[in-house]
């Protein structure tokens, strides 16, 4: 039922294109394009899962590790092209805290209410928790040293580039380690899954959905500045709250569904795994993409103190939840409560304060 509701949202794709060609209100185009990205992101995920069935768990896991956050990557590339670096940094933070607070929180809450005390592998969850703290620490380093390097732009950029390269290598090593441990990165879990689509159909849907997200992302990013002015919102709020939800909601639903079925290990693999992919792969890749498409305004991994506090709090909470190999509904409610407090804080944060924090 939920799947068909999401697929029904594909109607917003032609509505967005019609709105762009007819000069509709920018707020409406932003809303329609955001809603259109949700089913397109799900189609990318479904096509990737179908290819994983045909190619086997190892290749399928690699596909998922590469394409798991394709929708958000495309959105942020368009934002980089428009010079909206603050929005991109905020979306990186928002994706990480959204996965470890909202997705994990909802999974623990709903899974706990349905099944009571749930258990999962302490070793796997603990390793992901450690990697997440490491990834957040790596993202924080350029921000901490920015005070000393602010007057040396070349050194600033070299620090972000160097850390980005190391993070990509660490991500590759974590994927390799997962393969060696026999972990299934294709998110199929232990359920038998018969392919619904052939390889050509899966590749075709993947290509069409990607093109659709490219078009919708262009519309979404093009309307951002008008929307922030008309609604009185800051770019950082849109990046931390709105864009991560739009790009990842389909995967979020899957994590909650498997938790409801008492498969917490798979649910944690989705929520923590997606956070790690954003932190260790997507964020550093965006540093180099920015150099290609907008070399005069490269993306630095320099976050505001507000963003760093949110990141560190989310990572530490996720690591603590994962360390004992057990979960309950109260832990989920606590994680969701922390996310709501963070969202409220960023909603109330004036845009000029954010600009000043970024040196704007």
Residue pairs with C-beta under 8 A, 6 or more apart in sequence:
2 253
3 42
6 38
6 39
6 42
6 250
6 253
7 39
7 42
8 39
9 35
9 36
9 38
9 39
10 36
10 39
10 40
12 32
12 33
12 35
12 36
13 36
13 40
13 212
13 215
13 216
15 32
15 36
16 29
16 32
16 33
16 36
16 215
16 216
16 219
17 215
17 219
18 24
19 28
19 29
19 32
19 219
20 29
20 219
26 222
26 223
26 226
26 227
26 230
27 223
27 226
27 227
27 230
27 231
29 219
29 222
29 223
30 219
30 220
30 223
30 224
30 226
30 227
32 219
33 216
33 217
33 219
33 220
33 223
34 220
34 242
34 246
36 212
36 216
37 71
37 75
37 213
37 216
37 217
37 220
37 246
37 247
38 246
38 249
38 250
39 250
40 71
40 209
40 212
40 213
40 216
41 70
41 71
41 209
41 213
41 246
41 247
41 248
41 249
41 250
41 251
42 250
43 205
43 206
43 208
43 209
43 212
44 67
44 70
44 71
44 206
44 209
44 210
44 213
45 68
45 250
45 251
45 254
46 205
47 197
47 202
47 203
47 205
47 206
47 209
48 60
48 63
48 64
48 67
48 68
48 206
49 60
49 64
49 186
49 187
49 188
49 193
50 195
50 196
50 197
50 201
50 202
51 60
51 63
51 199
51 202
51 203
51 206
52 59
52 60
52 61
52 63
52 64
52 186
52 188
53 60
53 188
53 193
53 194
53 195
54 195
54 198
54 199
54 202
55 63
57 184
57 185
57 186
57 188
58 179
60 185
60 186
60 188
61 175
61 178
61 179
61 183
61 184
61 185
61 186
62 175
62 185
63 186
64 185
64 186
64 187
65 175
65 185
65 277
65 281
67 206
68 251
68 273
68 274
68 277
69 95
69 247
69 248
69 274
69 277
69 278
69 282
70 210
70 213
71 213
71 246
71 247
71 248
72 91
72 95
72 243
72 244
72 247
72 248
72 278
72 282
73 282
73 285
73 286
74 210
74 213
74 214
74 217
75 91
75 213
75 217
75 220
75 221
75 243
75 246
75 247
76 87
76 88
76 91
76 92
76 243
76 282
76 286
77 217
77 286
77 289
77 293
78 214
78 217
78 218
78 220
78 221
79 85
79 87
79 88
79 91
79 221
79 224
80 88
80 286
80 289
80 290
80 293
80 294
80 299
81 221
81 293
81 294
82 221
82 222
82 224
83 294
83 297
84 221
84 224
84 235
85 290
85 297
85 299
85 300
86 235
86 236
86 239
86 354
86 355
86 358
86 360
87 224
87 235
87 236
87 238
87 239
87 243
88 239
88 286
88 299
89 239
89 299
89 301
89 302
89 303
89 307
90 235
90 236
90 237
90 238
90 239
90 240
90 243
90 307
91 239
91 240
91 243
91 244
92 139
92 278
92 279
92 282
92 283
92 286
93 239
93 240
93 303
93 307
93 310
93 311
94 239
94 240
94 241
94 243
94 244
95 244
95 247
95 248
95 274
95 275
95 278
95 282
96 132
96 136
96 275
96 278
96 279
96 311
96 314
96 315
97 240
97 310
97 311
97 314
97 339
97 342
98 244
98 245
98 248
98 252
98 339
99 248
99 252
99 271
99 272
99 274
99 275
99 278
100 132
100 271
100 272
100 275
100 314
100 315
100 317
100 318
100 335
101 314
101 317
101 318
101 335
101 336
101 338
101 339
101 342
102 252
102 335
102 336
102 339
103 248
103 251
103 252
103 255
103 256
103 270
103 271
103 274
104 255
104 267
104 268
104 271
104 272
104 318
104 321
104 332
104 335
105 332
105 333
105 334
105 335
105 336
105 339
106 252
106 255
106 256
106 259
106 332
106 336
107 255
107 256
107 258
107 259
107 264
107 267
107 268
107 271
107 332
108 118
108 259
108 264
108 321
108 327
108 328
108 329
108 331
108 332
108 335
109 329
109 332
109 333
109 336
110 256
110 259
110 260
110 329
110 332
111 118
111 256
111 259
111 260
111 262
111 264
111 267
111 327
111 329
111 332
112 118
112 327
112 328
112 329
112 330
112 331
112 332
113 329
114 260
114 262
115 260
115 262
116 328
117 326
117 327
117 328
118 259
118 262
118 264
118 326
118 327
118 328
119 264
119 325
119 326
119 327
120 264
120 265
120 268
120 322
120 325
120 326
120 327
121 265
121 325
122 322
122 323
122 324
122 325
124 181
124 183
124 265
124 268
124 269
125 265
125 268
125 272
125 322
125 323
125 325
126 319
126 322
126 323
128 268
128 269
128 272
128 273
128 276
128 322
129 272
129 318
129 319
129 320
129 322
129 323
130 319
131 170
131 174
131 276
131 280
132 272
132 275
132 276
132 279
132 315
132 318
132 319
133 315
133 316
133 319
134 170
135 167
135 170
135 275
135 276
135 279
135 280
135 315
136 279
136 311
136 312
136 314
136 315
138 163
138 166
138 167
138 170
138 279
138 280
139 279
139 283
139 301
139 303
139 311
140 303
140 308
140 311
140 312
141 159
141 163
141 301
142 156
142 159
142 160
142 163
142 300
142 301
142 302
143 301
143 302
143 303
143 304
143 305
143 308
145 159
146 156
146 300
146 302
149 155
149 156
149 159
150 156
150 359
156 300
156 302
157 298
157 300
160 287
160 298
160 299
160 300
160 301
160 302
161 287
161 288
163 284
163 301
164 283
164 284
164 285
164 287
164 288
164 301
165 284
167 279
167 280
167 281
167 283
167 284
168 280
168 281
168 284
168 285
170 280
171 276
171 277
171 280
171 281
174 276
174 280
175 185
178 185
179 185
183 269
184 269
185 269
185 273
187 254
187 266
187 269
187 270
189 258
189 263
189 266
190 263
197 205
220 246
224 235
224 238
227 233
227 238
228 234
228 235
228 238
228 351
233 347
233 351
234 346
234 349
234 350
234 351
234 354
235 351
235 354
236 304
236 306
236 307
236 346
236 349
236 351
236 354
237 346
237 347
237 349
240 307
240 310
240 342
240 343
240 346
241 343
241 346
241 347
245 252
248 274
251 270
251 274
254 270
255 267
255 270
255 271
256 267
258 266
258 267
258 270
259 267
264 327
268 322
272 318
272 322
275 318
283 301
284 301
286 299
287 298
287 299
287 300
287 301
289 299
290 297
290 298
290 299
291 298
302 358
303 311
304 354
304 357
304 358
305 357
306 345
306 346
306 349
306 354
306 357
310 342
310 346
313 338
313 342
314 338
314 342
317 334
317 335
317 338
318 335
321 327
321 331
321 335
